[in-house]
Amino acid sequence: MSAIELGIFIAVCAVATLATRLLPFVALARQADHPLILHLGRYLPPAIMLILVIYALRDIRPLIQAELNVGPNGLPMLVASLVVAALHLWRRNALLSIMVGTGAYMLMVQLGWAVA
């Protein structure tokens, strides 16, 4: 693939991504006060975050056969999840909680703090 083809590919991907992000706002601009749109705007973000948390923790089975069974990166994930929950309850700042939790998880994994 030449540099020109690669540039065209990147431009098409960027336009497609921008269009999918922008289209709902443009299409639903006149219905911004509709009860369904207000309901979705209120409850959909927490529901999506809950789905992401469940997906991230899907492989953790804390007490199978009365022993800790968390997989190779399970313990750092559990500790990072507790850090996120505690920090969010304390500061009520989602961005701070996510950034600190991600940083804590990556630090533990990069330093080799995992179940072998």
PDB file as gemmi writes it, atoms N, CA and C in Angstrom:
CRYST1    1.000    1.000    1.000  90.00  90.00  90.00 P 1                      
ATOM      1  N   MET A   1       0.848  -1.165   0.000  1.00  0.00           N  
ATOM      2  CA  MET A   1       0.000   0.000   0.000  1.00  0.00           C  
ATOM      3  C   MET A   1       0.896   1.232   0.000  1.00  0.00           C  
ATOM      4  N   SER A   2       0.633   2.123  -0.927  1.00  0.00           N  
ATOM      5  CA  SER A   2       1.462   3.331  -1.037  1.00  0.00           C  
ATOM      6  C   SER A   2       1.035   4.352   0.019  1.00  0.00           C  
ATOM      7  N   ALA A   3       1.819   5.396   0.133  1.00  0.00           N  
ATOM      8  CA  ALA A   3       1.531   6.446   1.114  1.00  0.00           C  
ATOM      9  C   ALA A   3       0.239   7.176   0.766  1.00  0.00           C  
ATOM     10  N   ILE A   4      -0.034   7.358  -0.515  1.00  0.00           N  
ATOM     11  CA  ILE A   4      -1.264   8.040  -0.930  1.00  0.00           C  
ATOM     12  C   ILE A   4      -2.487   7.184  -0.591  1.00  0.00           C  
ATOM     13  N   GLU A   5      -2.411   5.895  -0.874  1.00  0.00           N  
ATOM     14  CA  GLU A   5      -3.520   5.000  -0.539  1.00  0.00           C  
ATOM     15  C   GLU A   5      -3.757   4.954   0.966  1.00  0.00           C  
ATOM     16  N   LEU A   6      -2.675   4.925   1.727  1.00  0.00           N  
ATOM     17  CA  LEU A   6      -2.790   4.926   3.176  1.00  0.00           C  
ATOM     18  C   LEU A   6      -3.439   6.217   3.676  1.00  0.00           C  
ATOM     19  N   GLY A   7      -3.048   7.348   3.096  1.00  0.00           N  
ATOM     20  CA  GLY A   7      -3.647   8.630   3.463  1.00  0.00           C  
ATOM     21  C   GLY A   7      -5.125   8.676   3.138  1.00  0.00           C  
ATOM     22  N   ILE A   8      -5.512   8.149   1.973  1.00  0.00           N  
ATOM     23  CA  ILE A   8      -6.926   8.096   1.598  1.00  0.00           C  
ATOM     24  C   ILE A   8      -7.696   7.186   2.555  1.00  0.00           C  
ATOM     25  N   PHE A   9      -7.115   6.059   2.885  1.00  0.00           N  
ATOM     26  CA  PHE A   9      -7.745   5.120   3.819  1.00  0.00           C  
ATOM     27  C   PHE A   9      -7.978   5.779   5.180  1.00  0.00           C  
ATOM     28  N   ILE A  10      -6.985   6.464   5.684  1.00  0.00           N  
ATOM     29  CA  ILE A  10      -7.108   7.139   6.982  1.00  0.00           C  
ATOM     30  C   ILE A  10      -8.157   8.239   6.917  1.00  0.00           C  
ATOM     31  N   ALA A  11      -8.196   8.996   5.809  1.00  0.00           N  
ATOM     32  CA  ALA A  11      -9.183  10.064   5.662  1.00  0.00           C  
ATOM     33  C   ALA A  11     -10.600   9.512   5.613  1.00  0.00           C  
ATOM     34  N   VAL A  12     -10.802   8.419   4.876  1.00  0.00           N  
ATOM     35  CA  VAL A  12     -12.130   7.807   4.797  1.00  0.00           C  
ATOM     36  C   VAL A  12     -12.563   7.290   6.172  1.00  0.00           C  
ATOM     37  N   CYS A  13     -11.649   6.659   6.890  1.00  0.00           N  
ATOM     38  CA  CYS A  13     -11.966   6.173   8.237  1.00  0.00           C  
ATOM     39  C   CYS A  13     -12.301   7.327   9.178  1.00  0.00           C  
ATOM     40  N   ALA A  14     -11.569   8.419   9.073  1.00  0.00           N  
ATOM     41  CA  ALA A  14     -11.828   9.586   9.927  1.00  0.00           C  
ATOM     42  C   ALA A  14     -13.189  10.196   9.620  1.00  0.00           C  
ATOM     43  N   VAL A  15     -13.533  10.321   8.341  1.00  0.00           N  
ATOM     44  CA  VAL A  15     -14.831  10.885   7.963  1.00  0.00           C  
ATOM     45  C   VAL A  15     -15.962   9.962   8.411  1.00  0.00           C  
ATOM     46  N   ALA A  16     -15.794   8.653   8.237  1.00  0.00           N  
ATOM     47  CA  ALA A  16     -16.829   7.703   8.663  1.00  0.00           C  
ATOM     48  C   ALA A  16     -17.020   7.755  10.178  1.00  0.00           C  
ATOM     49  N   THR A  17     -15.938   7.836  10.930  1.00  0.00           N  
ATOM     50  CA  THR A  17     -16.040   7.918  12.387  1.00  0.00           C  
ATOM     51  C   THR A  17     -16.719   9.205  12.816  1.00  0.00           C  
ATOM     52  N   LEU A  18     -16.331  10.315  12.203  1.00  0.00           N  
ATOM     53  CA  LEU A  18     -16.951  11.599  12.524  1.00  0.00           C  
ATOM     54  C   LEU A  18     -18.433  11.588  12.178  1.00  0.00           C  
ATOM     55  N   ALA A  19     -18.787  10.994  11.042  1.00  0.00           N  
ATOM     56  CA  ALA A  19     -20.191  10.946  10.632  1.00  0.00           C  
ATOM     57  C   ALA A  19     -21.029  10.139  11.608  1.00  0.00           C  
ATOM     58  N   THR A  20     -20.515   9.019  12.070  1.00  0.00           N  
ATOM     59  CA  THR A  20     -21.297   8.208  13.004  1.00  0.00           C  
ATOM     60  C   THR A  20     -21.438   8.891  14.363  1.00  0.00           C  
ATOM     61  N   ARG A  21     -20.500   9.740  14.726  1.00  0.00           N  
ATOM     62  CA  ARG A  21     -20.604  10.476  15.990  1.00  0.00           C  
ATOM     63  C   ARG A  21     -21.530  11.688  15.857  1.00  0.00           C  
ATOM     64  N   LEU A  22     -21.525  12.326  14.692  1.00  0.00           N  
ATOM     65  CA  LEU A  22     -22.250  13.570  14.481  1.00  0.00           C  
ATOM     66  C   LEU A  22     -23.695  13.338  14.047  1.00  0.00           C  
ATOM     67  N   LEU A  23     -23.959  12.292  13.300  1.00  0.00           N  
ATOM     68  CA  LEU A  23     -25.280  12.052  12.727  1.00  0.00           C  
ATOM     69  C   LEU A  23     -26.410  12.007  13.754  1.00  0.00           C  
ATOM     70  N   PRO A  24     -26.283  11.318  14.886  1.00  0.00           N  
ATOM     71  CA  PRO A  24     -27.392  11.323  15.849  1.00  0.00           C  
ATOM     72  C   PRO A  24     -27.722  12.718  16.381  1.00  0.00           C  
ATOM     73  N   PHE A  25     -26.724  13.553  16.576  1.00  0.00           N  
ATOM     74  CA  PHE A  25     -26.978  14.901  17.074  1.00  0.00           C  
ATOM     75  C   PHE A  25     -27.690  15.746  16.034  1.00  0.00           C  
ATOM     76  N   VAL A  26     -27.289  15.602  14.780  1.00  0.00           N  
ATOM     77  CA  VAL A  26     -27.932  16.355  13.705  1.00  0.00           C  
ATOM     78  C   VAL A  26     -29.353  15.840  13.477  1.00  0.00           C  
ATOM     79  N   ALA A  27     -29.527  14.537  13.444  1.00  0.00           N  
ATOM     80  CA  ALA A  27     -30.838  13.954  13.158  1.00  0.00           C  
ATOM     81  C   ALA A  27     -31.841  14.198  14.275  1.00  0.00           C  
ATOM     82  N   LEU A  28     -31.390  14.256  15.498  1.00  0.00           N  
ATOM     83  CA  LEU A  28     -32.299  14.390  16.638  1.00  0.00           C  
ATOM     84  C   LEU A  28     -32.289  15.788  17.260  1.00  0.00           C  
ATOM     85  N   ALA A  29     -31.780  16.775  16.546  1.00  0.00           N  
ATOM     86  CA  ALA A  29     -31.680  18.133  17.098  1.00  0.00           C  
ATOM     87  C   ALA A  29     -33.055  18.719  17.418  1.00  0.00           C  
ATOM     88  N   ARG A  30     -34.042  18.433  16.569  1.00  0.00           N  
ATOM     89  CA  ARG A  30     -35.384  18.994  16.788  1.00  0.00           C  
ATOM     90  C   ARG A  30     -36.157  18.265  17.886  1.00  0.00           C  
ATOM     91  N   GLN A  31     -35.753  17.055  18.208  1.00  0.00           N  
ATOM     92  CA  GLN A  31     -36.457  16.281  19.225  1.00  0.00           C  
ATOM     93  C   GLN A  31     -35.703  16.274  20.554  1.00  0.00           C  
ATOM     94  N   ALA A  32     -34.916  17.271  20.824  1.00  0.00           N  
ATOM     95  CA  ALA A  32     -34.079  17.288  22.029  1.00  0.00           C  
ATOM     96  C   ALA A  32     -34.914  17.293  23.313  1.00  0.00           C  
ATOM     97  N   ASP A  33     -36.127  17.802  23.265  1.00  0.00           N  
ATOM     98  CA  ASP A  33     -36.967  17.861  24.458  1.00  0.00           C  
ATOM     99  C   ASP A  33     -37.958  16.707  24.539  1.00  0.00           C  
ATOM    100  N   HIS A  34     -37.860  15.753  23.648  1.00  0.00           N  
ATOM    101  CA  HIS A  34     -38.770  14.599  23.657  1.00  0.00           C  
ATOM    102  C   HIS A  34     -38.475  13.749  24.893  1.00  0.00           C  
ATOM    103  N   PRO A  35     -39.507  13.241  25.562  1.00  0.00           N  
ATOM    104  CA  PRO A  35     -39.285  12.457  26.798  1.00  0.00           C  
ATOM    105  C   PRO A  35     -38.389  11.228  26.606  1.00  0.00           C  
ATOM    106  N   LEU A  36     -38.499  10.562  25.459  1.00  0.00           N  
ATOM    107  CA  LEU A  36     -37.656   9.395  25.216  1.00  0.00           C  
ATOM    108  C   LEU A  36     -36.178   9.788  25.121  1.00  0.00           C  
ATOM    109  N   ILE A  37     -35.890  10.883  24.441  1.00  0.00           N  
ATOM    110  CA  ILE A  37     -34.502  11.355  24.316  1.00  0.00           C  
ATOM    111  C   ILE A  37     -33.961  11.762  25.685  1.00  0.00           C  
ATOM    112  N   LEU A  38     -34.773  12.438  26.472  1.00  0.00           N  
ATOM    113  CA  LEU A  38     -34.341  12.825  27.829  1.00  0.00           C  
ATOM    114  C   LEU A  38     -34.108  11.596  28.693  1.00  0.00           C  
ATOM    115  N   HIS A  39     -34.981  10.594  28.571  1.00  0.00           N  
ATOM    116  CA  HIS A  39     -34.824   9.351  29.337  1.00  0.00           C  
ATOM    117  C   HIS A  39     -33.535   8.629  28.943  1.00  0.00           C  
ATOM    118  N   LEU A  40     -33.297   8.505  27.639  1.00  0.00           N  
ATOM    119  CA  LEU A  40     -32.070   7.847  27.174  1.00  0.00           C  
ATOM    120  C   LEU A  40     -30.826   8.616  27.603  1.00  0.00           C  
ATOM    121  N   GLY A  41     -30.887   9.938  27.539  1.00  0.00           N  
ATOM    122  CA  GLY A  41     -29.746  10.753  27.955  1.00  0.00           C  
ATOM    123  C   GLY A  41     -29.439  10.632  29.433  1.00  0.00           C  
ATOM    124  N   ARG A  42     -30.460  10.330  30.214  1.00  0.00           N  
ATOM    125  CA  ARG A  42     -30.246  10.203  31.658  1.00  0.00           C  
ATOM    126  C   ARG A  42     -29.758   8.820  32.063  1.00  0.00           C  
ATOM    127  N   TYR A  43     -30.343   7.768  31.471  1.00  0.00           N  
ATOM    128  CA  TYR A  43     -30.080   6.411  31.951  1.00  0.00           C  
ATOM    129  C   TYR A  43     -29.114   5.599  31.087  1.00  0.00           C  
ATOM    130  N   LEU A  44     -28.887   5.975  29.848  1.00  0.00           N  
ATOM    131  CA  LEU A  44     -28.022   5.181  28.985  1.00  0.00           C  
ATOM    132  C   LEU A  44     -26.541   5.242  29.374  1.00  0.00           C  
ATOM    133  N   PRO A  45     -25.971   6.408  29.697  1.00  0.00           N  
ATOM    134  CA  PRO A  45     -24.545   6.412  30.078  1.00  0.00           C  
ATOM    135  C   PRO A  45     -24.215   5.524  31.279  1.00  0.00           C  
ATOM    136  N   PRO A  46     -24.979   5.563  32.390  1.00  0.00           N  
ATOM    137  CA  PRO A  46     -24.654   4.633  33.485  1.00  0.00           C  
ATOM    138  C   PRO A  46     -24.843   3.165  33.094  1.00  0.00           C  
ATOM    139  N   ALA A  47     -25.841   2.884  32.255  1.00  0.00           N  
ATOM    140  CA  ALA A  47     -26.061   1.506  31.825  1.00  0.00           C  
ATOM    141  C   ALA A  47     -24.890   1.004  30.987  1.00  0.00           C  
ATOM    142  N   ILE A  48     -24.371   1.848  30.117  1.00  0.00           N  
ATOM    143  CA  ILE A  48     -23.218   1.461  29.302  1.00  0.00           C  
ATOM    144  C   ILE A  48     -21.993   1.258  30.182  1.00  0.00           C  
ATOM    145  N   MET A  49     -21.784   2.115  31.172  1.00  0.00           N  
ATOM    146  CA  MET A  49     -20.650   1.944  32.082  1.00  0.00           C  
ATOM    147  C   MET A  49     -20.776   0.633  32.857  1.00  0.00           C  
ATOM    148  N   LEU A  50     -21.988   0.287  33.278  1.00  0.00           N  
ATOM    149  CA  LEU A  50     -22.201  -0.967  33.989  1.00  0.00           C  
ATOM    150  C   LEU A  50     -21.883  -2.165  33.089  1.00  0.00           C  
ATOM    151  N   ILE A  51     -22.293  -2.097  31.843  1.00  0.00           N  
ATOM    152  CA  ILE A  51     -21.979  -3.178  30.897  1.00  0.00           C  
ATOM    153  C   ILE A  51     -20.473  -3.308  30.719  1.00  0.00           C  
ATOM    154  N   LEU A  52     -19.768  -2.187  30.627  1.00  0.00           N  
ATOM    155  CA  LEU A  52     -18.307  -2.234  30.483  1.00  0.00           C  
ATOM    156  C   LEU A  52     -17.637  -2.829  31.719  1.00  0.00           C  
ATOM    157  N   VAL A  53     -18.127  -2.500  32.896  1.00  0.00           N  
ATOM    158  CA  VAL A  53     -17.564  -3.057  34.132  1.00  0.00           C  
ATOM    159  C   VAL A  53     -17.801  -4.560  34.189  1.00  0.00           C  
ATOM    160  N   ILE A  54     -19.022  -4.983  33.864  1.00  0.00           N  
ATOM    161  CA  ILE A  54     -19.316  -6.415  33.866  1.00  0.00           C  
ATOM    162  C   ILE A  54     -18.447  -7.141  32.862  1.00  0.00           C  
ATOM    163  N   TYR A  55     -18.256  -6.556  31.683  1.00  0.00           N  
ATOM    164  CA  TYR A  55     -17.414  -7.186  30.665  1.00  0.00           C  
ATOM    165  C   TYR A  55     -15.956  -7.274  31.133  1.00  0.00           C  
ATOM    166  N   ALA A  56     -15.470  -6.220  31.778  1.00  0.00           N  
ATOM    167  CA  ALA A  56     -14.078  -6.215  32.236  1.00  0.00           C  
ATOM    168  C   ALA A  56     -13.843  -7.252  33.320  1.00  0.00           C  
ATOM    169  N   LEU A  57     -14.832  -7.475  34.166  1.00  0.00           N  
ATOM    170  CA  LEU A  57     -14.680  -8.399  35.292  1.00  0.00           C  
ATOM    171  C   LEU A  57     -15.295  -9.770  35.015  1.00  0.00           C  
ATOM    172  N   ARG A  58     -15.577 -10.088  33.755  1.00  0.00           N  
ATOM    173  CA  ARG A  58     -16.299 -11.313  33.411  1.00  0.00           C  
ATOM    174  C   ARG A  58     -15.554 -12.592  33.759  1.00  0.00           C  
ATOM    175  N   ASP A  59     -14.237 -12.586  33.764  1.00  0.00           N  
ATOM    176  CA  ASP A  59     -13.468 -13.806  34.003  1.00  0.00           C  
ATOM    177  C   ASP A  59     -13.123 -14.029  35.466  1.00  0.00           C  
ATOM    178  N   ILE A  60     -13.501 -13.115  36.319  1.00  0.00           N  
ATOM    179  CA  ILE A  60     -13.160 -13.243  37.731  1.00  0.00           C  
ATOM    180  C   ILE A  60     -14.232 -14.067  38.431  1.00  0.00           C  
ATOM    181  N   ARG A  61     -13.821 -15.174  38.984  1.00  0.00           N  
ATOM    182  CA  ARG A  61     -14.687 -16.049  39.766  1.00  0.00           C  
ATOM    183  C   ARG A  61     -14.047 -16.141  41.149  1.00  0.00           C  
ATOM    184  N   PRO A  62     -14.400 -15.239  42.060  1.00  0.00           N  
ATOM    185  CA  PRO A  62     -13.618 -15.091  43.282  1.00  0.00           C  
ATOM    186  C   PRO A  62     -13.489 -16.327  44.163  1.00  0.00           C  
ATOM    187  N   LEU A  63     -14.491 -17.135  44.284  1.00  0.00           N  
ATOM    188  CA  LEU A  63     -14.385 -18.255  45.217  1.00  0.00           C  
ATOM    189  C   LEU A  63     -14.906 -19.543  44.577  1.00  0.00           C  
ATOM    190  N   ILE A  64     -14.161 -20.072  43.644  1.00  0.00           N  
ATOM    191  CA  ILE A  64     -14.504 -21.372  43.077  1.00  0.00           C  
ATOM    192  C   ILE A  64     -13.750 -22.430  43.872  1.00  0.00           C  
ATOM    193  N   GLN A  65     -14.459 -23.392  44.395  1.00  0.00           N  
ATOM    194  CA  GLN A  65     -13.908 -24.473  45.192  1.00  0.00           C  
ATOM    195  C   GLN A  65     -13.129 -23.939  46.400  1.00  0.00           C  
ATOM    196  N   ALA A  66     -13.674 -22.885  47.006  1.00  0.00           N  
ATOM    197  CA  ALA A  66     -13.136 -22.293  48.235  1.00  0.00           C  
ATOM    198  C   ALA A  66     -11.708 -21.796  48.113  1.00  0.00           C  
ATOM    199  N   GLU A  67     -11.293 -21.380  46.906  1.00  0.00           N  
ATOM    200  CA  GLU A  67      -9.978 -20.763  46.742  1.00  0.00           C  
ATOM    201  C   GLU A  67     -10.093 -19.589  45.778  1.00  0.00           C  
ATOM    202  N   LEU A  68      -9.177 -18.663  45.907  1.00  0.00           N  
ATOM    203  CA  LEU A  68      -9.188 -17.470  45.064  1.00  0.00           C  
ATOM    204  C   LEU A  68      -8.783 -17.853  43.649  1.00  0.00           C  
ATOM    205  N   ASN A  69      -9.666 -17.655  42.708  1.00  0.00           N  
ATOM    206  CA  ASN A  69      -9.443 -18.036  41.321  1.00  0.00           C  
ATOM    207  C   ASN A  69      -9.668 -16.809  40.453  1.00  0.00           C  
ATOM    208  N   VAL A  70      -8.613 -16.041  40.183  1.00  0.00           N  
ATOM    209  CA  VAL A  70      -8.782 -14.765  39.496  1.00  0.00           C  
ATOM    210  C   VAL A  70      -8.030 -14.655  38.181  1.00  0.00           C  
ATOM    211  N   GLY A  71      -7.300 -15.642  37.753  1.00  0.00           N  
ATOM    212  CA  GLY A  71      -6.563 -15.550  36.497  1.00  0.00           C  
ATOM    213  C   GLY A  71      -5.298 -14.729  36.652  1.00  0.00           C  
ATOM    214  N   PRO A  72      -4.510 -14.626  35.586  1.00  0.00           N  
ATOM    215  CA  PRO A  72      -3.217 -13.967  35.692  1.00  0.00           C  
ATOM    216  C   PRO A  72      -3.272 -12.476  36.030  1.00  0.00           C  
ATOM    217  N   ASN A  73      -4.245 -11.744  35.504  1.00  0.00           N  
ATOM    218  CA  ASN A  73      -4.331 -10.311  35.797  1.00  0.00           C  
ATOM    219  C   ASN A  73      -5.530  -9.986  36.680  1.00  0.00           C  
ATOM    220  N   GLY A  74      -6.102 -10.982  37.308  1.00  0.00           N  
ATOM    221  CA  GLY A  74      -7.305 -10.771  38.097  1.00  0.00           C  
ATOM    222  C   GLY A  74      -7.097  -9.977  39.358  1.00  0.00           C  
ATOM    223  N   LEU A  75      -6.030 -10.249  40.083  1.00  0.00           N  
ATOM    224  CA  LEU A  75      -5.789  -9.529  41.330  1.00  0.00           C  
ATOM    225  C   LEU A  75      -5.547  -8.032  41.093  1.00  0.00           C  
ATOM    226  N   PRO A  76      -4.699  -7.646  40.129  1.00  0.00           N  
ATOM    227  CA  PRO A  76      -4.585  -6.210  39.846  1.00  0.00           C  
ATOM    228  C   PRO A  76      -5.910  -5.595  39.394  1.00  0.00           C  
ATOM    229  N   MET A  77      -6.718  -6.363  38.661  1.00  0.00           N  
ATOM    230  CA  MET A  77      -8.002  -5.835  38.211  1.00  0.00           C  
ATOM    231  C   MET A  77      -8.948  -5.612  39.387  1.00  0.00           C  
ATOM    232  N   LEU A  78      -8.957  -6.543  40.326  1.00  0.00           N  
ATOM    233  CA  LEU A  78      -9.795  -6.368  41.517  1.00  0.00           C  
ATOM    234  C   LEU A  78      -9.341  -5.178  42.355  1.00  0.00           C  
ATOM    235  N   VAL A  79      -8.038  -5.047  42.542  1.00  0.00           N  
ATOM    236  CA  VAL A  79      -7.507  -3.928  43.331  1.00  0.00           C  
ATOM    237  C   VAL A  79      -7.811  -2.604  42.632  1.00  0.00           C  
ATOM    238  N   ALA A  80      -7.602  -2.558  41.305  1.00  0.00           N  
ATOM    239  CA  ALA A  80      -7.889  -1.331  40.557  1.00  0.00           C  
ATOM    240  C   ALA A  80      -9.380  -1.003  40.602  1.00  0.00           C  
ATOM    241  N   SER A  81     -10.234  -2.010  40.544  1.00  0.00           N  
ATOM    242  CA  SER A  81     -11.681  -1.779  40.631  1.00  0.00           C  
ATOM    243  C   SER A  81     -12.056  -1.205  41.993  1.00  0.00           C  
ATOM    244  N   LEU A  82     -11.458  -1.715  43.045  1.00  0.00           N  
ATOM    245  CA  LEU A  82     -11.717  -1.170  44.382  1.00  0.00           C  
ATOM    246  C   LEU A  82     -11.205   0.259  44.513  1.00  0.00           C  
ATOM    247  N   VAL A  83     -10.057   0.548  43.879  1.00  0.00           N  
ATOM    248  CA  VAL A  83      -9.521   1.916  43.886  1.00  0.00           C  
ATOM    249  C   VAL A  83     -10.491   2.858  43.177  1.00  0.00           C  
ATOM    250  N   VAL A  84     -11.003   2.436  42.032  1.00  0.00           N  
ATOM    251  CA  VAL A  84     -11.958   3.261  41.283  1.00  0.00           C  
ATOM    252  C   VAL A  84     -13.217   3.505  42.118  1.00  0.00           C  
ATOM    253  N   ALA A  85     -13.768   2.447  42.706  1.00  0.00           N  
ATOM    254  CA  ALA A  85     -14.994   2.588  43.498  1.00  0.00           C  
ATOM    255  C   ALA A  85     -14.771   3.514  44.697  1.00  0.00           C  
ATOM    256  N   ALA A  86     -13.683   3.312  45.423  1.00  0.00           N  
ATOM    257  CA  ALA A  86     -13.415   4.140  46.606  1.00  0.00           C  
ATOM    258  C   ALA A  86     -13.169   5.598  46.224  1.00  0.00           C  
ATOM    259  N   LEU A  87     -12.385   5.810  45.186  1.00  0.00           N  
ATOM    260  CA  LEU A  87     -12.085   7.183  44.756  1.00  0.00           C  
ATOM    261  C   LEU A  87     -13.340   7.881  44.249  1.00  0.00           C  
ATOM    262  N   HIS A  88     -14.183   7.133  43.539  1.00  0.00           N  
ATOM    263  CA  HIS A  88     -15.405   7.761  43.036  1.00  0.00           C  
ATOM    264  C   HIS A  88     -16.379   8.083  44.175  1.00  0.00           C  
ATOM    265  N   LEU A  89     -16.482   7.211  45.170  1.00  0.00           N  
ATOM    266  CA  LEU A  89     -17.345   7.507  46.308  1.00  0.00           C  
ATOM    267  C   LEU A  89     -16.827   8.703  47.104  1.00  0.00           C  
ATOM    268  N   TRP A  90     -15.506   8.854  47.126  1.00  0.00           N  
ATOM    269  CA  TRP A  90     -14.895   9.948  47.891  1.00  0.00           C  
ATOM    270  C   TRP A  90     -14.983  11.273  47.136  1.00  0.00           C  
ATOM    271  N   ARG A  91     -14.567  11.299  45.849  1.00  0.00           N  
ATOM    272  CA  ARG A  91     -14.457  12.549  45.108  1.00  0.00           C  
ATOM    273  C   ARG A  91     -15.620  12.829  44.157  1.00  0.00           C  
ATOM    274  N   ARG A  92     -16.391  11.822  43.790  1.00  0.00           N  
ATOM    275  CA  ARG A  92     -17.516  11.966  42.850  1.00  0.00           C  
ATOM    276  C   ARG A  92     -17.070  12.559  41.511  1.00  0.00           C  
ATOM    277  N   ASN A  93     -15.926  12.119  41.024  1.00  0.00           N  
ATOM    278  CA  ASN A  93     -15.397  12.588  39.745  1.00  0.00           C  
ATOM    279  C   ASN A  93     -15.061  11.356  38.904  1.00  0.00           C  
ATOM    280  N   ALA A  94     -15.888  11.079  37.907  1.00  0.00           N  
ATOM    281  CA  ALA A  94     -15.726   9.868  37.105  1.00  0.00           C  
ATOM    282  C   ALA A  94     -14.402   9.866  36.341  1.00  0.00           C  
ATOM    283  N   LEU A  95     -14.036  10.998  35.762  1.00  0.00           N  
ATOM    284  CA  LEU A  95     -12.799  11.051  34.988  1.00  0.00           C  
ATOM    285  C   LEU A  95     -11.588  10.773  35.871  1.00  0.00           C  
ATOM    286  N   LEU A  96     -11.533  11.377  37.029  1.00  0.00           N  
ATOM    287  CA  LEU A  96     -10.433  11.138  37.962  1.00  0.00           C  
ATOM    288  C   LEU A  96     -10.391   9.676  38.395  1.00  0.00           C  
ATOM    289  N   SER A  97     -11.546   9.114  38.708  1.00  0.00           N  
ATOM    290  CA  SER A  97     -11.606   7.726  39.153  1.00  0.00           C  
ATOM    291  C   SER A  97     -11.113   6.770  38.074  1.00  0.00           C  
ATOM    292  N   ILE A  98     -11.573   6.988  36.842  1.00  0.00           N  
ATOM    293  CA  ILE A  98     -11.171   6.111  35.738  1.00  0.00           C  
ATOM    294  C   ILE A  98      -9.681   6.250  35.450  1.00  0.00           C  
ATOM    295  N   MET A  99      -9.171   7.470  35.457  1.00  0.00           N  
ATOM    296  CA  MET A  99      -7.747   7.679  35.159  1.00  0.00           C  
ATOM    297  C   MET A  99      -6.860   7.050  36.234  1.00  0.00           C  
ATOM    298  N   VAL A 100      -7.196   7.263  37.490  1.00  0.00           N  
ATOM    299  CA  VAL A 100      -6.383   6.712  38.575  1.00  0.00           C  
ATOM    300  C   VAL A 100      -6.489   5.186  38.597  1.00  0.00           C  
ATOM    301  N   GLY A 101      -7.680   4.652  38.384  1.00  0.00           N  
ATOM    302  CA  GLY A 101      -7.856   3.202  38.352  1.00  0.00           C  
ATOM    303  C   GLY A 101      -7.095   2.558  37.203  1.00  0.00           C  
ATOM    304  N   THR A 102      -7.151   3.176  36.030  1.00  0.00           N  
ATOM    305  CA  THR A 102      -6.399   2.659  34.881  1.00  0.00           C  
ATOM    306  C   THR A 102      -4.906   2.727  35.145  1.00  0.00           C  
ATOM    307  N   GLY A 103      -4.464   3.847  35.706  1.00  0.00           N  
ATOM    308  CA  GLY A 103      -3.043   3.979  36.032  1.00  0.00           C  
ATOM    309  C   GLY A 103      -2.584   2.955  37.056  1.00  0.00           C  
ATOM    310  N   ALA A 104      -3.415   2.718  38.070  1.00  0.00           N  
ATOM    311  CA  ALA A 104      -3.066   1.728  39.096  1.00  0.00           C  
ATOM    312  C   ALA A 104      -2.983   0.334  38.488  1.00  0.00           C  
ATOM    313  N   TYR A 105      -3.959  -0.012  37.634  1.00  0.00           N  
ATOM    314  CA  TYR A 105      -3.951  -1.332  36.994  1.00  0.00           C  
ATOM    315  C   TYR A 105      -2.720  -1.495  36.110  1.00  0.00           C  
ATOM    316  N   MET A 106      -2.430  -0.510  35.281  1.00  0.00           N  
ATOM    317  CA  MET A 106      -1.286  -0.613  34.371  1.00  0.00           C  
ATOM    318  C   MET A 106       0.025  -0.673  35.150  1.00  0.00           C  
ATOM    319  N   LEU A 107       0.124   0.074  36.236  1.00  0.00           N  
ATOM    320  CA  LEU A 107       1.339   0.019  37.061  1.00  0.00           C  
ATOM    321  C   LEU A 107       1.523  -1.361  37.654  1.00  0.00           C  
ATOM    322  N   MET A 108       0.456  -1.939  38.195  1.00  0.00           N  
ATOM    323  CA  MET A 108       0.577  -3.280  38.792  1.00  0.00           C  
ATOM    324  C   MET A 108       0.921  -4.322  37.744  1.00  0.00           C  
ATOM    325  N   VAL A 109       0.307  -4.240  36.563  1.00  0.00           N  
ATOM    326  CA  VAL A 109       0.595  -5.234  35.518  1.00  0.00           C  
ATOM    327  C   VAL A 109       2.009  -5.064  34.985  1.00  0.00           C  
ATOM    328  N   GLN A 110       2.449  -3.831  34.770  1.00  0.00           N  
ATOM    329  CA  GLN A 110       3.784  -3.589  34.227  1.00  0.00           C  
ATOM    330  C   GLN A 110       4.883  -3.952  35.221  1.00  0.00           C  
ATOM    331  N   LEU A 111       4.590  -3.828  36.507  1.00  0.00           N  
ATOM    332  CA  LEU A 111       5.584  -4.209  37.519  1.00  0.00           C  
ATOM    333  C   LEU A 111       5.543  -5.704  37.819  1.00  0.00           C  
ATOM    334  N   GLY A 112       4.648  -6.423  37.164  1.00  0.00           N  
ATOM    335  CA  GLY A 112       4.593  -7.864  37.337  1.00  0.00           C  
ATOM    336  C   GLY A 112       3.846  -8.308  38.568  1.00  0.00           C  
ATOM    337  N   TRP A 113       2.979  -7.473  39.099  1.00  0.00           N  
ATOM    338  CA  TRP A 113       2.227  -7.819  40.289  1.00  0.00           C  
ATOM    339  C   TRP A 113       0.967  -8.549  39.870  1.00  0.00           C  
ATOM    340  N   ALA A 114       1.119  -9.829  39.531  1.00  0.00           N  
ATOM    341  CA  ALA A 114      -0.017 -10.630  39.099  1.00  0.00           C  
ATOM    342  C   ALA A 114       0.146 -12.039  39.625  1.00  0.00           C  
ATOM    343  N   VAL A 115      -0.949 -12.763  39.647  1.00  0.00           N  
ATOM    344  CA  VAL A 115      -0.906 -14.144  40.085  1.00  0.00           C  
ATOM    345  C   VAL A 115      -0.244 -14.974  39.012  1.00  0.00           C  
ATOM    346  N   ALA A 116       0.779 -15.731  39.370  1.00  0.00           N  
ATOM    347  CA  ALA A 116       1.505 -16.518  38.357  1.00  0.00           C  
ATOM    348  C   ALA A 116       0.908 -17.873  38.146  1.00  0.00           C  
TER     349      ALA A 116                                                      
END                                                                             
